[in-house]
Amino acid sequence: MNIILLGCPGAGKGTQAKILAEKYGLKHIATGDLFRAEIAAKTPLGLKVADYLKNGTLVPDNVVVEMVAGKLDGSSAAGYVLDGFPRTLEQAQALDGVLKNAGQRIDAVAYINMNEAEVVRRLTSRRSCSKCGALYNLLTKPPKTEGKCDACGGDVVQREDDSEATVKKRLLVYNDLTAPLISFYKSEVPFFEIDGSQPIDSVTQALTGIIEGAKAGKA
């Protein structure tokens, strides 16, 4: 079962991908996590993409596709959920070629739709642990002790790409380059749209229904 989660930054793709991966034994492939790991390790690729992420611009398509394709090769037998990829039409077309060569396909695309004002509010309130990467939100899930991670005691900080100016720039980039994916996938695979402003449990329930329906269709 191979699933793509689409949606603008802050729509909740990462949260939902983690839930679905655990529930169905899927491999969670998140480009943001992959890049941050490369940056933390100070690899050549990490140094190359650091400025792109800092400025809220997209990493070049060929770099992203190469990295994700490598992760698909070792994916779980149960399948995977792609979070944050593809982000452009060119990436989607390249992914299609990679999957066809591997005898694979995307079973469903779920688009988590959200109002942009809510996205800005969510992202500028988002924090993460600088040590273990645990995620928090000052509005919905603050750490028990201000500025400290519940899990490891590390410093809870705001990522540079979650500042208001960078968030607004990321949304502009999304609207220009990523939104056309909606039209592409509507004509290619089973496509579903979900209201991302609902409570997390409600979004999860909707996504679970989509996956169960896709599984039934493959049976």
WOVEN-V407340 format. One record per helix or strand of 2 or more residues. SS is the DSSP state (h for helix, s for strand). FROM is the first residue (numbers start at 1). LEN is the number of residues. If there is no record, write none. Layout:
SS_FROM_LEN, SS_FROM_LEN
This chain:
s_2_5, h_13_12, s_27_4, h_31_10, h_44_12, h_61_13, s_80_4, h_89_13, s_108_6, h_116_9, s_126_4, s_135_3, s_155_3, h_160_3, h_164_15, h_180_7, s_191_5, h_200_19
